[in-house]
Amino acid sequence: DGELDLVLGGGNMEMPASAMRRTVYEDPFACIVRAGHPTAKNRLTLKRYLQLDHLLISVEGRAEGVVDRVLAKDGKSRRVALRLPHFSTAALSIKSSDMVCTLARSVAEQARALYGVQVFKPPIRLPTVAAVAWWPRQYHDDDAHKWFRALLFASDERST
């Protein structure tokens, strides 16, 4: 309805069908565990992954995430021991526990650099994490809005 100029968020956010959208970037998933975790010595198998307690990052407060939906398609589930609303606190929780967290690879690599966590490829096929920009259709041809989107998307192109 034009109340917002532009929204940046995850690709699974619910937006009106009339909203225009563009994917700003995509990132594969990765898993992190603390340094010295028994899993850190080996690759992360699906069997071991399902045995571990999981930390779920849920910005929207949902009880399940993309991992749960993918596992459910194969009749499997994981045990979510902790749910947090922020990416920044996830690595701190992982650093001092035996949980595993599945999150965007770029965030996992930052956690490795900051906290020394181990990073693994997930043992299941997951879609990429997408950051998407949405804007009202009525602003699509607005010169000021086009200028702003060009800045946003040019910034993304310089970082890739």
BANU-53600 format. One record per residue (C-alpha): x, y, z; residue in one letter. Coordinates in steps of 0.001 Angstrom, whole numbers, padded with zeros to 6 digits, always signed. Layout:
<sites>
XYZA;...
</sites>
This chain:
<sites>
+000000+000000+000000D;+003041+002307-000208G;+003494+002566+003557E;+007050+001224+003214L;+009556+002242+000563D;+011615-000952+000526L;+011937-004064+002659V;+015057-006241+002915L;+014564-009685+004323G;+014750-013405+003870G;+013417-014966+000714G;+010656-016757+002617N;+009061-013588+004027M;+005400-013158+003236E;+004805-010080+001122M;+001820-009000-000984P;+001726-010646-004404A;+001749-007174-005965S;+005150-006315-004448A;+008112-006112-006789M;+011160-008115-005706R;+014797-008733-006509R;+017185-011181-004892T;+020105-009183-003513V;+022299-012208-002783Y;+022195-015931-002144E;+024325-017909+000262D;+024567-021679+000795P;+023970-023147+004236F;+026733-024419+006523A;+026857-026035+009958C;+028923-024850+012906I;+030058-026652+016060V;+032479-025593+018765R;+036208-026177+018385A;+037069-029532+019940G;+033550-030897+019454H;+033673-034685+018847P;+032107-034034+015432T;+034919-031605+014548A;+037283-034514+013856K;+035124-036064+011142N;+032738-035005+008451R;+029194-034447+009649L;+027070-037453+008662T;+023283-037296+008575L;+023083-039885+011370K;+025351-037824+013630R;+023618-034572+012631Y;+020245-035949+013723L;+021688-037183+017040Q;+022940-033716+018030L;+021008-030976+019778D;+020342-028093+017394H;+020277-024347+017768L;+017652-022768+015541L;+017931-019107+014571I;+014376-017893+014144S;+014159-014169+013527V;+010379-014421+013093E;+009950-016674+016153G;+008862-019744+014190R;+009232-023145+015835A;+010732-024699+012701E;+013049-023662+009918G;+014016-024721+006435V;+016072-027625+007816V;+012990-029011+009569D;+010897-028739+006397R;+013553-030519+004300V;+013989-033272+006892L;+010213-033747+007197A;+009986-034501+003460K;+012165-037569+004165D;+010249-038498+007325G;+013076-037289+009582K;+013309-034666+012300S;+015906-032973+014463R;+015922-032014+018120R;+015928-028218+018528V;+017320-027558+022003A;+017561-023774+021730L;+015867-021169+019573R;+017365-017677+019295L;+016121-014615+017411P;+019542-013245+016415H;+022445-014489+014324F;+024926-012640+016528S;+024152-014735+019614T;+024147-018098+017852A;+027915-018436+017511A;+028421-017503+021164L;+026011-020250+022200S;+027650-022787+019894I;+031131-021835+021096K;+030359-023103+024600S;+028048-026059+023937S;+027782-029347+022071D;+024968-028105+019832M;+025112-027680+016077V;+023700-024707+014187C;+022822-024607+010503T;+023052-021101+009084L;+024251-019106+006097A;+027834-019913+005107R;+028894-016249+005221S;+027732-016047+008854V;+029418-019385+009619A;+032714-018100+008206E;+032469-014958+010349Q;+031830-017162+013385A;+034919-019204+012491R;+037041-016048+012288A;+035670-014557+015516L;+035154-017617+017724Y;+037125-020464+016180G;+034096-022655+015528V;+034339-025515+013048Q;+032409-025182+009788V;+030930-028160+007927F;+028865-028713+004844K;+025343-029797+005880P;+024648-033512+005422P;+021373-032710+003637I;+020601-030772+000469R;+019247-027356+001419L;+018154-024418-000704P;+020310-021312-000576T;+019656-018528+001903V;+018345-015544-000027A;+018265-011872+000901A;+015486-010227-001083V;+014440-006611-001613A;+010716-005888-001993W;+009075-002601-002918W;+005560-001435-003778P;+004679-001703-007464R;+003649+001970-007527Q;+007282+002950-006745Y;+008830+000778-009441H;+009139+003586-012022D;+009673+006421-009516D;+013011+008130-010320D;+014090+008549-006690A;+013209+004939-005913H;+015056+003667-009005K;+018113+005669-007896W;+017957+004139-004407F;+017566+000590-005737R;+020457+001150-008142A;+022661+002103-005167L;+021544-000959-003226L;+022066-003370-006074F;+025364-001782-007166A;+026618-002259-003600S;+025710-005943-003863D;+027465-006325-007214E;+030698-004835-005821R;+030749-007361-002973S;+030412-010448-005159T;
</sites>
